[in-house]
Amino acid sequence: MTNLNSSFSVGMGIITWSLRFGCFLHLFMDEIYEFTETSGESMTPTLQPNGDYAHVLKRYKYGKDLKVGDVIVAVKPTEPHHRVCKRITGLPGDMILIDPSMGSDLNSFDKIGYNGNDKDKDKDKKIGGDKEFDEKLNEYIEYIEKTDKQDIQDKETFKKLELKEYNENKYNSMNRYIIVPEGHCWLTGDNLSQSLDSRSYRPVPMGLIKGKIIAANLIFEPFIKIDEDDKLNVYGFRWIKNNFEDEIYSIE
């Protein structure tokens, strides 16, 4: 009987300490630090598509003390069970060109409803407002509905016309500026052509940010090697830099 009680006590002790350790580990990873694997090509060359593990500091959770150019981990707005690694390219109040890779034909502030005078500011006139795009989209839909397809003998011609209109509307929706609202940020991948980011799901709430990536290890690298600066390197360790700050300092 004594041996049974002793075994029970030992078992309960192991379970108790395991639960305590699990709670501590969960709290540590949620509030202090996390070492997590990254995948995908959206952040190349900063982060590799496979084999990169990121060092994430949780003190920056919810957007605290973050700057434009910082690389963060956030919950994906369209898929709450997935997380993304992106770079902050806009903070509340910043004017953002939705897709820089497409350029912009906006060559004057008058086109966004602001010519330098505060009294001329009109949020509804800004190309960044969804109102203008919605109006253009509705006009396009009405145009398609009113078009008498029977009057167009060549169906292929109509299809080309419809596709042309669609592409123009799609271009206009990306080729415009928006103002990042309060409590939100604008996220993009360093590899724009392979990134699904704020250009698709628009500004991301700060509350979805889980931390800031400060460094990374590439496990496919040799365990220990001497890098180009004659410094000891373990598993491809490197600091993740804020490229935006580097550019600002170089200009100054």
N, C-alpha and C positions, 0 to 999 in steps of 0.2 A: 504493500500500500504506500509505503514511504517512497519507494522508487517511482511509483506511478505519479504521486504528487510532485516529486522532484522533476520528472520529465514534463509534466504539465506546466510547471512554473517556468522551466527553460523554454518550452515552446511558446508560451504567452509572452515571455521576455523578448524572444526573437521577433515575434509578430509586432509587438509594441514598438520596438526600436526600428523595425523595417518601416512601419507607418510613419514614425517620426522623421526618419531619413527621407522618405518619399515626400512628406509635406515640406520639409526644409528644401529639398531639391526643387520642388515645384515653385516654391516662393522665391528661391534664388534665381531660377531661370526666368521667372515672370517679372521680377522687380529689379534685378541687379545685372546679370550677365547671362548670355546664351551663346553657345558654339553650335552653329547650325549649317547644314549643307545647302548649297545653292545649285540651281540647275537652269538650263535655258540659255539662249544666245542674246537676250535683250540687253544685257549689261556688258557685253564684250566691247573692248578688251579689258575693261576694269576687272570684271569677274569672268572666269572661264566657264564654258557651257557645262562641263562636268568636272567633278573632283575638287571643286573649291569649297572650302569651309570658312564661314564668316564669323568674326568676333563681333558680337552685338552688345552694345551697352544700353541698358534699359532706363537709364536716367533721362534719356531723351524721349521716352514714351509719351505719346499724346502730343508730340510736336514741341516739347519744352526745349528752349534754347537752341533750336535748329536754325540753320542758315541755308540760303540758296546755294546749291552745289553739294550739300551733304547727301550721302547715300544711306538710304533707310530700308527697313523692313516694315511692311504694312499689310494689313488684311486686304485682300482683293475685293473691291466694292461689289462686283458682280458675282463673286463666288466666295462667300464668307468663310468657307472651310479651307480656302487656299490663301497663301501669303505670297507677296511679290517683293523683289528687291529693285528699287528704282532710285533715281536721283531727283532731288527737289529742284525744280527749275522755276518755281513761282510760289510766293507767300501772299497772305492776305493783302489786297490792294494793288498787287502787281498786275501790269497789263501784259498779257501773254498772247503771242501768235500761236494759234492752235497747232499748226504743223509747220515748223521752220523749214523742213525739207522741201516744201512746196513753194517757198518764197511768199511774197505778198505784193499785190498791186495797189496797196493802200499807200499813197505817196504824200498824203497831207493829213493834218489833224482834223481838218474840216470834214473829212470822210467818216470820222468817228464821232462827229457831233461836238467837237471841242476845238475852238480856234484860239485858245489862250486866255479867254475871259471866263471867270467862274460863272457868270450869269448865263453863259452859253452851254454849260454842261447839261446834257440831257441823256440820262441812262437809256431811255427808250430808243434814242437815235444811234447809240453806239453799236457798231457792228458786232461787238461782243455780246449784245443782248440776244437772247433766244427769240425774242419777239420778231425781229427782222427776218431771221431765217425761217421761222414758222410762216410768216406772211408770204415769203417767196415760194416756200414749199406748197402752200395752199394754192397760190396762183398757178403753179406748175400742174397740180392735180386738177384744177378747174380747166386748164388748157387741154389736158389729156381727155377729160370727160366731154368737153365740148367739140373736140375734133371728130369729125365724121369720117370714120375709118373707111366707109364705103366709097368715099370720094378719092381715096388713094388706091389707084389700081395696083400698084406694085407693093405687095406686103413687105418685102424686104426693105424698101425705101422707108416705110413707116417704122419698121423696127430700128433702122439706123437713126431715124429722127428721134424716136423715143429714147434710145440709148444715149444719143448726144445730149438731150435735155437732162437726162439723169446724171450723166457725168459732169455737166456744168453745175448742177445743183450740188452734187457731192463736192466738187472743187470749191464752190463758194462757201460751203459749210466748214471746210477746213482752212480756207484762205481768209481768215478773219481773226480779229483780236477779241479776247474776253478779259474781264476784270476778275481776278481770283477773289471770291467772297470771304467774309470774315469766318474764321474757324476752319478754313480749308487750305489746301496746298495743291500745287500742280506738279505731277510726277511724270517723268519720261525716262526711257531707257537710253543708255549711251549709244546703243546700236538701234537707231530709229527704225530702220527697215525691218527689224525683227522683233519689235517691241509692241506689246499691247498695253497701253498706258492711258494717261489722262486725255490723250487725243481721242480715245474711244469712250472712256467712262467719265470724262470731265473731272472737275475738281474733286479731290479726295478729302473727306473730313479728317481733321487732325486726330480725332479720337481713334482712328484706325491704325495710326502709326505705333509700332511695337518697339522700336529702338533704332539706334544709329549704328551702321557698320563702320568700324574703325580700322579693321585689319582683316586679312584673309590668309589661309594656308592652302596650298595646292598639294594634295596628298600624292599626286602622281610624280612630283619632283623627288629627287633623292632625299633621304632622311637628313643628311648633313652635306652641305657643299659650300664652297667659297664663291661668292658672287663677284660681279665685275669690280666692285669697290674694295675687294679683298676683305670682305666681312663675312663672318660665319652666318650661314642661312639654314634654317631648319624647315623642311617641307615647304619650300617656296613661300616663306612668310614675307609679307609686304604690308605696308600701311596703305589704307585707302584714303587718297587725298581728295580735298575739295578743289577741283579744277577751276571752279569759278573764282575762288579767292586767289589762286595762282595767277590767273589772267588779269585780275584787277591790280595786283601788286606789280606785275610786269609792265602794265600800261603806265602806272604812276612812276 
